């Protein structure tokens, strides 16, 4: 039924990209669908400037924020039912067609280089249909959550 979804912003180097993703996740209307924002592997100014801003936003809005060193750590701690990586590869399936059970994890890369080979092996490759890769992490999350909410509330 797609409840308690964990959204992961991985490898953020830009504070603005991180803040934009946080605003999308924290302001998503259906709080029963998204349970937390997890930031993994923040570096540079995203770690120094973005994390404090996102923490402040989470506190003000009463939202859950977790900061971890890697996606592997997030998977180990939260044990998601399914891991979905927002990326374009030969195996990419439209997110609109994937069954997303409760307690799943949606991971977006906040880096221009995308996911590493090791990270790509962690889950199902998916992306919102009708869009090419490169629209940015906030847009990827918006479209994915919209598709998810449409499926949940259409039933």
SVG drawing of the C-alpha trace seen along z (x, -y; Angstrom):
<svg xmlns="http://www.w3.org/2000/svg" viewBox="-10 -27 44 33">
<polyline fill="none" stroke="black" stroke-width="0.4" points="0.0,0.0 3.1,-2.3 3.2,-3.6 6.2,-4.6 8.4,-5.2 12.0,-6.4 13.4,-9.0 17.2,-9.0 19.2,-11.9 22.6,-10.4 26.0,-12.0 24.9,-15.6 27.5,-18.2 25.3,-21.1 23.5,-22.6 20.7,-24.0 19.9,-20.6 19.8,-19.1 17.5,-21.9 15.2,-21.5 14.9,-17.8 14.1,-18.4 11.4,-20.9 9.8,-18.5 9.8,-15.6 8.9,-17.6 6.0,-19.4 4.5,-16.3 0.9,-16.4 0.5,-12.6 2.6,-12.1 1.5,-8.5 3.3,-7.8 6.7,-9.3 8.1,-8.6 11.6,-10.2 14.3,-11.9 17.6,-10.2 20.7,-12.0 23.6,-9.8 27.2,-10.7 26.9,-14.6 30.1,-16.3 31.6,-19.8 29.2,-22.7 26.2,-20.4 27.5,-18.9 28.6,-22.3 25.7,-24.5 22.9,-22.2 22.7,-19.8 22.2,-22.6 19.5,-24.2 17.7,-20.9 17.9,-20.1 16.3,-23.4 13.6,-22.8 12.9,-19.3 12.7,-20.6 10.3,-23.5 8.0,-21.1 8.2,-18.2 9.7,-15.9 12.1,-13.0 15.7,-13.5 18.5,-11.0 22.0,-11.5 24.2,-8.5 27.6,-7.8 26.2,-5.6 23.2,-4.1 24.4,-0.7 24.1,-2.0 20.5,-3.2 19.6,0.2 21.2,2.0 19.5,-0.2 16.0,-0.5 15.8,2.9 13.5,1.6 11.1,4.0 12.3,2.8 15.0,0.3 14.3,-1.8 17.2,-3.8 16.1,-6.8 18.4,-6.4 18.4,-5.6 20.1,-2.4 19.3,0.5 17.3,2.1 15.2,-1.0 11.5,-0.5 8.9,-3.3 8.2,-4.0 4.5,-4.1 4.5,-0.4 6.4,0.9 4.7,2.4 6.0,0.4 5.2,2.1 5.1,0.5 8.5,-0.3 10.3,-0.7 13.1,-3.1 13.4,-5.6 17.0,-6.8 18.0,-9.8 21.5,-10.9 22.2,-14.5 25.4,-14.4 26.1,-15.2 28.0,-11.9 25.1,-9.7 25.4,-6.4 28.5,-4.3 28.6,-0.7 28.3,0.6 25.3,-1.6 23.6,-0.6 23.7,3.0 21.6,2.2 18.2,2.0 15.7,1.7 16.5,-1.0 13.4,-3.1 12.6,-6.6 9.4,-8.6 8.2,-7.9 8.1,-10.6 11.2,-12.3 14.9,-12.0 17.5,-11.6 19.0,-14.8 16.0,-16.7 17.5,-17.0 16.9,-15.3 14.1,-17.5 12.1,-17.0 12.8,-13.2 11.4,-13.0 8.4,-15.2 7.4,-13.1 8.0,-9.8 6.0,-10.8 3.2,-12.1 3.1,-8.8 3.1,-6.9 0.3,-9.0 -1.7,-8.7 -1.5,-4.9 -2.3,-4.8 -5.3,-7.1 -6.7,-5.7 -7.3,-2.3"/>
</svg>
